[in-house]
Each structure stands twice: as structure tokens, then as C-alpha cells.
Amino acid sequence: MKKFFQFLLSVFAAVTAALGALVIFDRIVNKNRIKGEYLPCDNPTECNEQT
């Protein structure tokens, strides 16, 4: 039973490490992405009519 728990813990550690690496990779790749709204209104045609 002890070996089984060691196996489960090692699988959990590997999955956690992979997920952490993906999060760090995503942060590095998307460092310059636009945050928030792209347009001040929901409908682009209404935005063009207002200007």
C-alpha cells in the first residue's frame, strides 16, 4: 500500500509540475496581450456611427 501512495504522489507531482510549466509559458508568451475591452461598445457598427 505504501508503494501505491508513493506512485500516486509521484504522478500528482508530475502533473502539477507540467501544469506549472504551462502557466509560466503562457505568461511569457502573452506578456504583451491587450487587457480589458478592445472597443468601448459591444457592437462595432454602433461605434463607427458614433465617431
mmCIF file of the N, C-alpha and C atoms, coordinates in Angstrom:
data_MODEL
# 
_entry.id   MODEL 
# 
loop_
_atom_site.group_PDB 
_atom_site.id 
_atom_site.type_symbol 
_atom_site.label_atom_id 
_atom_site.label_alt_id 
_atom_site.label_comp_id 
_atom_site.label_asym_id 
_atom_site.label_entity_id 
_atom_site.label_seq_id 
_atom_site.pdbx_PDB_ins_code 
_atom_site.Cartn_x 
_atom_site.Cartn_y 
_atom_site.Cartn_z 
_atom_site.occupancy 
_atom_site.B_iso_or_equiv 
_atom_site.pdbx_formal_charge 
_atom_site.auth_seq_id 
_atom_site.auth_comp_id 
_atom_site.auth_asym_id 
_atom_site.auth_atom_id 
_atom_site.pdbx_PDB_model_num 
ATOM 1   N N  . MET A 1 1  ? 0.822   -1.197 0.000   1.00 0.00 ? 1  MET A N  1 
ATOM 2   C CA . MET A 1 1  ? 0.000   0.000  0.000   1.00 0.00 ? 1  MET A CA 1 
ATOM 3   C C  . MET A 1 1  ? 0.869   1.265  0.000   1.00 0.00 ? 1  MET A C  1 
ATOM 4   N N  . LYS A 1 2  ? 2.002   1.196  0.687   1.00 0.00 ? 2  LYS A N  1 
ATOM 5   C CA . LYS A 1 2  ? 2.898   2.350  0.743   1.00 0.00 ? 2  LYS A CA 1 
ATOM 6   C C  . LYS A 1 2  ? 3.434   2.677  -0.641  1.00 0.00 ? 2  LYS A C  1 
ATOM 7   N N  . LYS A 1 3  ? 3.755   1.665  -1.434  1.00 0.00 ? 3  LYS A N  1 
ATOM 8   C CA . LYS A 1 3  ? 4.264   1.895  -2.792  1.00 0.00 ? 3  LYS A CA 1 
ATOM 9   C C  . LYS A 1 3  ? 3.187   2.536  -3.672  1.00 0.00 ? 3  LYS A C  1 
ATOM 10  N N  . PHE A 1 4  ? 1.935   2.136  -3.451  1.00 0.00 ? 4  PHE A N  1 
ATOM 11  C CA . PHE A 1 4  ? 0.834   2.706  -4.227  1.00 0.00 ? 4  PHE A CA 1 
ATOM 12  C C  . PHE A 1 4  ? 0.703   4.206  -3.947  1.00 0.00 ? 4  PHE A C  1 
ATOM 13  N N  . PHE A 1 5  ? 0.785   4.595  -2.672  1.00 0.00 ? 5  PHE A N  1 
ATOM 14  C CA . PHE A 1 5  ? 0.707   6.014  -2.331  1.00 0.00 ? 5  PHE A CA 1 
ATOM 15  C C  . PHE A 1 5  ? 1.908   6.789  -2.867  1.00 0.00 ? 5  PHE A C  1 
ATOM 16  N N  . GLN A 1 6  ? 3.067   6.187  -2.876  1.00 0.00 ? 6  GLN A N  1 
ATOM 17  C CA . GLN A 1 6  ? 4.243   6.830  -3.460  1.00 0.00 ? 6  GLN A CA 1 
ATOM 18  C C  . GLN A 1 6  ? 4.045   7.038  -4.958  1.00 0.00 ? 6  GLN A C  1 
ATOM 19  N N  . PHE A 1 7  ? 3.443   6.053  -5.614  1.00 0.00 ? 7  PHE A N  1 
ATOM 20  C CA . PHE A 1 7  ? 3.164   6.169  -7.046  1.00 0.00 ? 7  PHE A CA 1 
ATOM 21  C C  . PHE A 1 7  ? 2.168   7.300  -7.297  1.00 0.00 ? 7  PHE A C  1 
ATOM 22  N N  . LEU A 1 8  ? 1.082   7.337  -6.509  1.00 0.00 ? 8  LEU A N  1 
ATOM 23  C CA . LEU A 1 8  ? 0.090   8.405  -6.679  1.00 0.00 ? 8  LEU A CA 1 
ATOM 24  C C  . LEU A 1 8  ? 0.700   9.774  -6.436  1.00 0.00 ? 8  LEU A C  1 
ATOM 25  N N  . LEU A 1 9  ? 1.535   9.884  -5.424  1.00 0.00 ? 9  LEU A N  1 
ATOM 26  C CA . LEU A 1 9  ? 2.178   11.160 -5.129  1.00 0.00 ? 9  LEU A CA 1 
ATOM 27  C C  . LEU A 1 9  ? 3.130   11.577 -6.248  1.00 0.00 ? 9  LEU A C  1 
ATOM 28  N N  . SER A 1 10 ? 3.841   10.636 -6.828  1.00 0.00 ? 10 SER A N  1 
ATOM 29  C CA . SER A 1 10 ? 4.757   10.974 -7.921  1.00 0.00 ? 10 SER A CA 1 
ATOM 30  C C  . SER A 1 10 ? 3.985   11.386 -9.179  1.00 0.00 ? 10 SER A C  1 
ATOM 31  N N  . VAL A 1 11 ? 2.852   10.735 -9.451  1.00 0.00 ? 11 VAL A N  1 
ATOM 32  C CA . VAL A 1 11 ? 2.023   11.131 -10.598 1.00 0.00 ? 11 VAL A CA 1 
ATOM 33  C C  . VAL A 1 11 ? 1.450   12.531 -10.368 1.00 0.00 ? 11 VAL A C  1 
ATOM 34  N N  . PHE A 1 12 ? 0.974   12.783 -9.159  1.00 0.00 ? 12 PHE A N  1 
ATOM 35  C CA . PHE A 1 12 ? 0.441   14.107 -8.826  1.00 0.00 ? 12 PHE A CA 1 
ATOM 36  C C  . PHE A 1 12 ? 1.515   15.180 -8.960  1.00 0.00 ? 12 PHE A C  1 
ATOM 37  N N  . ALA A 1 13 ? 2.718   14.887 -8.516  1.00 0.00 ? 13 ALA A N  1 
ATOM 38  C CA . ALA A 1 13 ? 3.817   15.848 -8.616  1.00 0.00 ? 13 ALA A CA 1 
ATOM 39  C C  . ALA A 1 13 ? 4.172   16.131 -10.072 1.00 0.00 ? 13 ALA A C  1 
ATOM 40  N N  . ALA A 1 14 ? 4.163   15.098 -10.902 1.00 0.00 ? 14 ALA A N  1 
ATOM 41  C CA . ALA A 1 14 ? 4.485   15.292 -12.321 1.00 0.00 ? 14 ALA A CA 1 
ATOM 42  C C  . ALA A 1 14 ? 3.418   16.137 -13.009 1.00 0.00 ? 14 ALA A C  1 
ATOM 43  N N  . VAL A 1 15 ? 2.152   15.871 -12.717 1.00 0.00 ? 15 VAL A N  1 
ATOM 44  C CA . VAL A 1 15 ? 1.063   16.644 -13.326 1.00 0.00 ? 15 VAL A CA 1 
ATOM 45  C C  . VAL A 1 15 ? 1.122   18.094 -12.854 1.00 0.00 ? 15 VAL A C  1 
ATOM 46  N N  . THR A 1 16 ? 1.388   18.301 -11.589 1.00 0.00 ? 16 THR A N  1 
ATOM 47  C CA . THR A 1 16 ? 1.492   19.659 -11.047 1.00 0.00 ? 16 THR A CA 1 
ATOM 48  C C  . THR A 1 16 ? 2.663   20.421 -11.662 1.00 0.00 ? 16 THR A C  1 
ATOM 49  N N  . ALA A 1 17 ? 3.784   19.748 -11.838 1.00 0.00 ? 17 ALA A N  1 
ATOM 50  C CA . ALA A 1 17 ? 4.945   20.393 -12.459 1.00 0.00 ? 17 ALA A CA 1 
ATOM 51  C C  . ALA A 1 17 ? 4.654   20.762 -13.909 1.00 0.00 ? 17 ALA A C  1 
ATOM 52  N N  . ALA A 1 18 ? 3.972   19.880 -14.639 1.00 0.00 ? 18 ALA A N  1 
ATOM 53  C CA . ALA A 1 18 ? 3.629   20.171 -16.034 1.00 0.00 ? 18 ALA A CA 1 
ATOM 54  C C  . ALA A 1 18 ? 2.657   21.343 -16.114 1.00 0.00 ? 18 ALA A C  1 
ATOM 55  N N  . LEU A 1 19 ? 1.681   21.373 -15.228 1.00 0.00 ? 19 LEU A N  1 
ATOM 56  C CA . LEU A 1 19 ? 0.719   22.472 -15.228 1.00 0.00 ? 19 LEU A CA 1 
ATOM 57  C C  . LEU A 1 19 ? 1.402   23.795 -14.879 1.00 0.00 ? 19 LEU A C  1 
ATOM 58  N N  . GLY A 1 20 ? 2.300   23.767 -13.932 1.00 0.00 ? 20 GLY A N  1 
ATOM 59  C CA . GLY A 1 20 ? 3.045   24.975 -13.587 1.00 0.00 ? 20 GLY A CA 1 
ATOM 60  C C  . GLY A 1 20 ? 3.896   25.477 -14.739 1.00 0.00 ? 20 GLY A C  1 
ATOM 61  N N  . ALA A 1 21 ? 4.515   24.545 -15.468 1.00 0.00 ? 21 ALA A N  1 
ATOM 62  C CA . ALA A 1 21 ? 5.321   24.935 -16.625 1.00 0.00 ? 21 ALA A CA 1 
ATOM 63  C C  . ALA A 1 21 ? 4.444   25.559 -17.710 1.00 0.00 ? 21 ALA A C  1 
ATOM 64  N N  . LEU A 1 22 ? 3.243   25.019 -17.906 1.00 0.00 ? 22 LEU A N  1 
ATOM 65  C CA . LEU A 1 22 ? 2.331   25.599 -18.900 1.00 0.00 ? 22 LEU A CA 1 
ATOM 66  C C  . LEU A 1 22 ? 1.888   27.008 -18.494 1.00 0.00 ? 22 LEU A C  1 
ATOM 67  N N  . VAL A 1 23 ? 1.643   27.223 -17.228 1.00 0.00 ? 23 VAL A N  1 
ATOM 68  C CA . VAL A 1 23 ? 1.240   28.556 -16.756 1.00 0.00 ? 23 VAL A CA 1 
ATOM 69  C C  . VAL A 1 23 ? 2.368   29.555 -16.967 1.00 0.00 ? 23 VAL A C  1 
ATOM 70  N N  . ILE A 1 24 ? 3.580   29.177 -16.631 1.00 0.00 ? 24 ILE A N  1 
ATOM 71  C CA . ILE A 1 24 ? 4.729   30.067 -16.827 1.00 0.00 ? 24 ILE A CA 1 
ATOM 72  C C  . ILE A 1 24 ? 4.944   30.348 -18.303 1.00 0.00 ? 24 ILE A C  1 
ATOM 73  N N  . PHE A 1 25 ? 4.822   29.326 -19.152 1.00 0.00 ? 25 PHE A N  1 
ATOM 74  C CA . PHE A 1 25 ? 4.966   29.511 -20.598 1.00 0.00 ? 25 PHE A CA 1 
ATOM 75  C C  . PHE A 1 25 ? 3.902   30.465 -21.120 1.00 0.00 ? 25 PHE A C  1 
ATOM 76  N N  . ASP A 1 26 ? 2.667   30.321 -20.658 1.00 0.00 ? 26 ASP A N  1 
ATOM 77  C CA . ASP A 1 26 ? 1.586   31.202 -21.097 1.00 0.00 ? 26 ASP A CA 1 
ATOM 78  C C  . ASP A 1 26 ? 1.851   32.643 -20.679 1.00 0.00 ? 26 ASP A C  1 
ATOM 79  N N  . ARG A 1 27 ? 2.343   32.844 -19.470 1.00 0.00 ? 27 ARG A N  1 
ATOM 80  C CA . ARG A 1 27 ? 2.663   34.200 -19.004 1.00 0.00 ? 27 ARG A CA 1 
ATOM 81  C C  . ARG A 1 27 ? 3.747   34.843 -19.864 1.00 0.00 ? 27 ARG A C  1 
ATOM 82  N N  . ILE A 1 28 ? 4.762   34.075 -20.232 1.00 0.00 ? 28 ILE A N  1 
ATOM 83  C CA . ILE A 1 28 ? 5.861   34.621 -21.028 1.00 0.00 ? 28 ILE A CA 1 
ATOM 84  C C  . ILE A 1 28 ? 5.395   34.945 -22.442 1.00 0.00 ? 28 ILE A C  1 
ATOM 85  N N  . VAL A 1 29 ? 4.630   34.047 -23.049 1.00 0.00 ? 29 VAL A N  1 
ATOM 86  C CA . VAL A 1 29 ? 4.193   34.234 -24.436 1.00 0.00 ? 29 VAL A CA 1 
ATOM 87  C C  . VAL A 1 29 ? 3.204   35.389 -24.543 1.00 0.00 ? 29 VAL A C  1 
ATOM 88  N N  . ASN A 1 30 ? 2.295   35.516 -23.595 1.00 0.00 ? 30 ASN A N  1 
ATOM 89  C CA . ASN A 1 30 ? 1.237   36.528 -23.679 1.00 0.00 ? 30 ASN A CA 1 
ATOM 90  C C  . ASN A 1 30 ? 1.528   37.750 -22.824 1.00 0.00 ? 30 ASN A C  1 
ATOM 91  N N  . LYS A 1 31 ? 2.785   38.108 -22.688 1.00 0.00 ? 31 LYS A N  1 
ATOM 92  C CA . LYS A 1 31 ? 3.157   39.238 -21.841 1.00 0.00 ? 31 LYS A CA 1 
ATOM 93  C C  . LYS A 1 31 ? 2.611   40.556 -22.383 1.00 0.00 ? 31 LYS A C  1 
ATOM 94  N N  . ASN A 1 32 ? 2.483   40.692 -23.705 1.00 0.00 ? 32 ASN A N  1 
ATOM 95  C CA . ASN A 1 32 ? 2.080   41.956 -24.312 1.00 0.00 ? 32 ASN A CA 1 
ATOM 96  C C  . ASN A 1 32 ? 0.645   41.950 -24.825 1.00 0.00 ? 32 ASN A C  1 
ATOM 97  N N  . ARG A 1 33 ? -0.173  41.024 -24.361 1.00 0.00 ? 33 ARG A N  1 
ATOM 98  C CA . ARG A 1 33 ? -1.547  40.984 -24.850 1.00 0.00 ? 33 ARG A CA 1 
ATOM 99  C C  . ARG A 1 33 ? -2.351  42.153 -24.288 1.00 0.00 ? 33 ARG A C  1 
ATOM 100 N N  . ILE A 1 34 ? -3.395  42.520 -25.005 1.00 0.00 ? 34 ILE A N  1 
ATOM 101 C CA . ILE A 1 34 ? -4.243  43.630 -24.597 1.00 0.00 ? 34 ILE A CA 1 
ATOM 102 C C  . ILE A 1 34 ? -5.155  43.143 -23.486 1.00 0.00 ? 34 ILE A C  1 
ATOM 103 N N  . LYS A 1 35 ? -5.196  43.886 -22.398 1.00 0.00 ? 35 LYS A N  1 
ATOM 104 C CA . LYS A 1 35 ? -6.057  43.535 -21.275 1.00 0.00 ? 35 LYS A CA 1 
ATOM 105 C C  . LYS A 1 35 ? -7.291  44.427 -21.295 1.00 0.00 ? 35 LYS A C  1 
ATOM 106 N N  . GLY A 1 36 ? -8.426  43.866 -21.013 1.00 0.00 ? 36 GLY A N  1 
ATOM 107 C CA . GLY A 1 36 ? -9.657  44.649 -20.954 1.00 0.00 ? 36 GLY A CA 1 
ATOM 108 C C  . GLY A 1 36 ? -10.396 44.631 -22.277 1.00 0.00 ? 36 GLY A C  1 
ATOM 109 N N  . GLU A 1 37 ? -11.168 45.669 -22.503 1.00 0.00 ? 37 GLU A N  1 
ATOM 110 C CA . GLU A 1 37 ? -12.029 45.758 -23.682 1.00 0.00 ? 37 GLU A CA 1 
ATOM 111 C C  . GLU A 1 37 ? -11.243 46.266 -24.896 1.00 0.00 ? 37 GLU A C  1 
ATOM 112 N N  . TYR A 1 38 ? -11.569 45.704 -26.045 1.00 0.00 ? 38 TYR A N  1 
ATOM 113 C CA . TYR A 1 38 ? -10.953 46.171 -27.285 1.00 0.00 ? 38 TYR A CA 1 
ATOM 114 C C  . TYR A 1 38 ? -11.672 47.407 -27.804 1.00 0.00 ? 38 TYR A C  1 
ATOM 115 N N  . LEU A 1 39 ? -12.987 47.423 -27.662 1.00 0.00 ? 39 LEU A N  1 
ATOM 116 C CA . LEU A 1 39 ? -13.787 48.536 -28.153 1.00 0.00 ? 39 LEU A CA 1 
ATOM 117 C C  . LEU A 1 39 ? -14.609 49.112 -27.006 1.00 0.00 ? 39 LEU A C  1 
ATOM 118 N N  . PRO A 1 40 ? -14.913 50.406 -27.049 1.00 0.00 ? 40 PRO A N  1 
ATOM 119 C CA . PRO A 1 40 ? -15.697 50.995 -25.962 1.00 0.00 ? 40 PRO A CA 1 
ATOM 120 C C  . PRO A 1 40 ? -17.153 50.532 -25.947 1.00 0.00 ? 40 PRO A C  1 
ATOM 121 N N  . CYS A 1 41 ? -17.664 49.955 -27.049 1.00 0.00 ? 41 CYS A N  1 
ATOM 122 C CA . CYS A 1 41 ? -19.047 49.467 -27.058 1.00 0.00 ? 41 CYS A CA 1 
ATOM 123 C C  . CYS A 1 41 ? -19.083 48.046 -27.627 1.00 0.00 ? 41 CYS A C  1 
ATOM 124 N N  . ASP A 1 42 ? -20.220 47.387 -27.464 1.00 0.00 ? 42 ASP A N  1 
ATOM 125 C CA . ASP A 1 42 ? -20.337 45.985 -27.851 1.00 0.00 ? 42 ASP A CA 1 
ATOM 126 C C  . ASP A 1 42 ? -20.439 45.783 -29.358 1.00 0.00 ? 42 ASP A C  1 
ATOM 127 N N  . ASN A 1 43 ? -21.157 46.659 -30.047 1.00 0.00 ? 43 ASN A N  1 
ATOM 128 C CA . ASN A 1 43 ? -21.409 46.494 -31.474 1.00 0.00 ? 43 ASN A CA 1 
ATOM 129 C C  . ASN A 1 43 ? -20.476 47.407 -32.269 1.00 0.00 ? 43 ASN A C  1 
ATOM 130 N N  . PRO A 1 44 ? -19.587 46.848 -33.096 1.00 0.00 ? 44 PRO A N  1 
ATOM 131 C CA . PRO A 1 44 ? -18.638 47.700 -33.850 1.00 0.00 ? 44 PRO A CA 1 
ATOM 132 C C  . PRO A 1 44 ? -19.313 48.683 -34.794 1.00 0.00 ? 44 PRO A C  1 
ATOM 133 N N  . THR A 1 45 ? -20.476 48.338 -35.356 1.00 0.00 ? 45 THR A N  1 
ATOM 134 C CA . THR A 1 45 ? -21.140 49.268 -36.272 1.00 0.00 ? 45 THR A CA 1 
ATOM 135 C C  . THR A 1 45 ? -21.649 50.487 -35.519 1.00 0.00 ? 45 THR A C  1 
ATOM 136 N N  . GLU A 1 46 ? -22.121 50.308 -34.287 1.00 0.00 ? 46 GLU A N  1 
ATOM 137 C CA . GLU A 1 46 ? -22.562 51.454 -33.480 1.00 0.00 ? 46 GLU A CA 1 
ATOM 138 C C  . GLU A 1 46 ? -21.360 52.333 -33.120 1.00 0.00 ? 46 GLU A C  1 
ATOM 139 N N  . CYS A 1 47 ? -20.217 51.732 -32.866 1.00 0.00 ? 47 CYS A N  1 
ATOM 140 C CA . CYS A 1 47 ? -19.030 52.508 -32.541 1.00 0.00 ? 47 CYS A CA 1 
ATOM 141 C C  . CYS A 1 47 ? -18.604 53.373 -33.717 1.00 0.00 ? 47 CYS A C  1 
ATOM 142 N N  . ASN A 1 48 ? -18.696 52.806 -34.932 1.00 0.00 ? 48 ASN A N  1 
ATOM 143 C CA . ASN A 1 48 ? -18.306 53.559 -36.124 1.00 0.00 ? 48 ASN A CA 1 
ATOM 144 C C  . ASN A 1 48 ? -19.285 54.702 -36.400 1.00 0.00 ? 48 ASN A C  1 
ATOM 145 N N  . GLU A 1 49 ? -20.572 54.518 -36.100 1.00 0.00 ? 49 GLU A N  1 
ATOM 146 C CA . GLU A 1 49 ? -21.559 55.569 -36.332 1.00 0.00 ? 49 GLU A CA 1 
ATOM 147 C C  . GLU A 1 49 ? -21.373 56.727 -35.352 1.00 0.00 ? 49 GLU A C  1 
ATOM 148 N N  . GLN A 1 50 ? -20.897 56.445 -34.146 1.00 0.00 ? 50 GLN A N  1 
ATOM 149 C CA . GLN A 1 50 ? -20.743 57.494 -33.151 1.00 0.00 ? 50 GLN A CA 1 
ATOM 150 C C  . GLN A 1 50 ? -19.565 58.402 -33.459 1.00 0.00 ? 50 GLN A C  1 
ATOM 151 N N  . THR A 1 51 ? -18.563 57.908 -34.164 1.00 0.00 ? 51 THR A N  1 
ATOM 152 C CA . THR A 1 51 ? -17.381 58.734 -34.442 1.00 0.00 ? 51 THR A CA 1 
ATOM 153 C C  . THR A 1 51 ? -17.510 59.517 -35.708 1.00 0.00 ? 51 THR A C  1 
# 
